[in-house]
Amino acid sequence: MANLRFAHAVDDVRPYWTHRYDVYGPKVHRRLTVFGHRALNAWLQFEFDPDVVAHARV
């Protein structure tokens, strides 16, 4: 049997009174879902910071 990277899906229930943003992260090469303006702003800061590089795949 193959080793699964993820055993089960993450809980994607939207927290009450928050906006859901589905974005694409060029540095991680995948789609992301962030909830709320604070999380969106944090993601944008990571994406625009040239000192933050993509995580190396192991």
Secondary structure, DSSP 8 states (H G I E B T S, - for coil): ----S-SS-------TT--EEEEEETTTTEEEEEESHHHHHHHHHHHH-TT-------
